[in-house]
Amino acid sequence: MKHVVGWISSLLLLVTFGSQTYRQWKGDEGESEKYTLIFFVAAIAGTAGNFIYSLLVNNWVFTALNAALVVNNAAGLWITVRNRKQARRAEAIGGDLAPRP
C-alpha cells in the first residue's frame, strides 16, 4: 500500500512540473515569464539530488520519478533559453524592418 501512495504522489508531482513546462513551451504572454531560468536550474539541482538519494536508499519509486523530473526540468530550461533567443531575434529583425520617421 505504501508504494501505491508513493507512485500516486510521484505522478501528481510529474503532472505539476509537466504543466509548467508545457506553459513555457506554449509561450503564453505573461505566463512564460513566471517560469525563469532560476526556477529550472534550481529544479534540476533539487531533482538530481533526490535522484541520487533515491538510488542510495534503493527507493525505485522515487528514483523513477526524479529521473523523469530531471529530464522534464532540463527540457523546461532548454525551452526557456530557446524562447528568449527567439524573442531577441524577432526583436532585432523587427527593429531593423521598422519604418524610419
LUMVOVO-100102 format. One record per residue (C-alpha): residue number from 1; residue in three letters; chain; x, y, z negated. Coordinates in Angstrom, 3 decimals, padded with zeros to 6 digits. Last residue first. Layout:
BEGIN
+-----+-----+-------+----------+----------+----------+
:   n : res : chain :       px :       py :       pz :
+-----+-----+-------+----------+----------+----------+
: NUM : ALA :     A :        X :        Y :        Z :
...
+-----+-----+-------+----------+----------+----------+
This chain:
BEGIN
+-----+-----+-------+----------+----------+----------+
:   n : res : chain :       px :       py :       pz :
+-----+-----+-------+----------+----------+----------+
: 101 : PRO :     A :  010.471 :  058.520 :  039.447 :
: 100 : ARG :     A :  012.071 :  055.115 :  040.068 :
:  99 : PRO :     A :  009.859 :  052.145 :  040.841 :
:  98 : ALA :     A :  010.581 :  049.074 :  038.696 :
:  97 : LEU :     A :  012.477 :  046.369 :  040.534 :
:  96 : ASP :     A :  015.658 :  046.550 :  038.451 :
:  95 : GLY :     A :  013.746 :  046.717 :  035.166 :
:  94 : GLY :     A :  011.523 :  043.830 :  036.189 :
:  93 : ILE :     A :  014.572 :  041.737 :  037.040 :
:  92 : ALA :     A :  016.239 :  042.538 :  033.710 :
:  91 : GLU :     A :  013.014 :  041.967 :  031.767 :
:  90 : ALA :     A :  012.397 :  038.693 :  033.557 :
:  89 : ARG :     A :  015.949 :  037.587 :  032.787 :
:  88 : ARG :     A :  015.615 :  038.575 :  029.117 :
:  87 : ALA :     A :  012.282 :  036.735 :  028.840 :
:  86 : GLN :     A :  013.774 :  033.655 :  030.494 :
:  85 : LYS :     A :  016.703 :  033.678 :  028.068 :
:  84 : ARG :     A :  014.350 :  034.008 :  025.085 :
:  83 : ASN :     A :  012.162 :  031.181 :  026.356 :
:  82 : ARG :     A :  015.185 :  028.897 :  026.863 :
:  81 : VAL :     A :  016.556 :  029.592 :  023.359 :
:  80 : THR :     A :  013.171 :  028.881 :  021.770 :
:  79 : ILE :     A :  012.650 :  025.766 :  023.897 :
:  78 : TRP :     A :  016.081 :  024.399 :  022.914 :
:  77 : LEU :     A :  015.367 :  025.038 :  019.222 :
:  76 : GLY :     A :  011.975 :  023.351 :  019.487 :
:  75 : ALA :     A :  013.523 :  020.356 :  021.241 :
:  74 : ALA :     A :  016.129 :  020.090 :  018.468 :
:  73 : ASN :     A :  013.266 :  020.288 :  015.979 :
:  72 : ASN :     A :  011.448 :  017.398 :  017.637 :
:  71 : VAL :     A :  014.596 :  015.249 :  017.860 :
:  70 : VAL :     A :  015.417 :  015.864 :  014.184 :
:  69 : LEU :     A :  011.753 :  015.217 :  013.312 :
:  68 : ALA :     A :  011.741 :  011.847 :  015.112 :
:  67 : ALA :     A :  014.877 :  010.746 :  013.237 :
:  66 : ASN :     A :  013.297 :  012.013 :  010.026 :
:  65 : LEU :     A :  010.154 :  009.955 :  010.516 :
:  64 : ALA :     A :  011.994 :  006.756 :  011.470 :
:  63 : THR :     A :  014.364 :  007.030 :  008.489 :
:  62 : PHE :     A :  011.392 :  007.952 :  006.319 :
:  61 : VAL :     A :  009.571 :  004.700 :  006.997 :
:  60 : TRP :     A :  012.838 :  002.724 :  007.074 :
:  59 : ASN :     A :  013.825 :  003.521 :  003.478 :
:  58 : ASN :     A :  017.196 :  001.793 :  003.217 :
:  57 : VAL :     A :  018.419 :  004.144 :  000.453 :
:  56 : LEU :     A :  021.413 :  005.327 :  002.475 :
:  55 : LEU :     A :  019.435 :  005.437 :  005.718 :
:  54 : SER :     A :  016.765 :  007.612 :  004.119 :
:  53 : TYR :     A :  019.475 :  009.940 :  002.793 :
:  52 : ILE :     A :  020.976 :  010.318 :  006.278 :
:  51 : PHE :     A :  017.563 :  011.086 :  007.782 :
:  50 : ASN :     A :  016.742 :  013.480 :  004.940 :
:  49 : GLY :     A :  019.937 :  015.396 :  005.686 :
:  48 : ALA :     A :  019.115 :  015.459 :  009.394 :
:  47 : THR :     A :  015.591 :  016.633 :  008.533 :
:  46 : GLY :     A :  016.892 :  019.534 :  006.496 :
:  45 : ALA :     A :  019.607 :  020.613 :  008.939 :
:  44 : ILE :     A :  017.270 :  020.365 :  011.937 :
:  43 : ALA :     A :  014.561 :  022.304 :  010.088 :
:  42 : ALA :     A :  017.056 :  025.004 :  009.086 :
:  41 : VAL :     A :  018.187 :  025.404 :  012.701 :
:  40 : PHE :     A :  014.568 :  025.372 :  013.885 :
:  39 : PHE :     A :  013.393 :  028.013 :  011.441 :
:  38 : ILE :     A :  016.483 :  030.190 :  011.997 :
:  37 : LEU :     A :  015.927 :  030.190 :  015.747 :
:  36 : THR :     A :  012.506 :  031.615 :  015.239 :
:  35 : TYR :     A :  008.999 :  030.274 :  015.111 :
:  34 : LYS :     A :  006.776 :  033.234 :  014.335 :
:  33 : GLU :     A :  007.727 :  034.945 :  017.597 :
:  32 : SER :     A :  006.088 :  032.139 :  019.564 :
:  31 : GLU :     A :  002.664 :  033.041 :  018.189 :
:  30 : GLY :     A :  002.842 :  036.728 :  019.143 :
:  29 : GLU :     A :  002.128 :  036.045 :  022.790 :
:  28 : ASP :     A :  001.601 :  032.306 :  023.238 :
:  27 : GLY :     A :  004.741 :  030.632 :  024.596 :
:  26 : LYS :     A :  003.294 :  027.191 :  025.328 :
:  25 : TRP :     A :  006.659 :  025.698 :  024.395 :
:  24 : GLN :     A :  006.684 :  027.529 :  021.046 :
:  23 : ARG :     A :  003.086 :  026.547 :  020.363 :
:  22 : TYR :     A :  004.003 :  022.935 :  021.207 :
:  21 : THR :     A :  006.988 :  023.049 :  018.832 :
:  20 : GLN :     A :  004.732 :  024.215 :  016.011 :
:  19 : SER :     A :  002.199 :  021.507 :  016.877 :
:  18 : GLY :     A :  004.939 :  018.881 :  016.761 :
:  17 : PHE :     A :  006.114 :  020.008 :  013.329 :
:  16 : THR :     A :  002.611 :  019.571 :  011.925 :
:  15 : VAL :     A :  001.966 :  016.343 :  013.851 :
:  14 : LEU :     A :  005.243 :  014.909 :  012.534 :
:  13 : LEU :     A :  004.376 :  015.895 :  008.984 :
:  12 : LEU :     A :  000.967 :  014.216 :  009.210 :
:  11 : LEU :     A :  002.530 :  011.098 :  010.742 :
:  10 : SER :     A :  005.018 :  010.889 :  007.891 :
:   9 : SER :     A :  002.306 :  011.208 :  005.280 :
:   8 : ILE :     A :  000.361 :  008.390 :  006.934 :
:   7 : TRP :     A :  003.506 :  006.247 :  007.122 :
:   6 : GLY :     A :  004.445 :  006.861 :  003.483 :
:   5 : VAL :     A :  000.916 :  006.224 :  002.220 :
:   4 : VAL :     A :  000.829 :  002.973 :  004.195 :
:   3 : HIS :     A :  004.217 :  002.099 :  002.704 :
:   2 : LYS :     A :  002.815 :  002.447 : -000.822 :
:   1 : MET :     A :  000.000 :  000.000 :  000.000 :
+-----+-----+-------+----------+----------+----------+
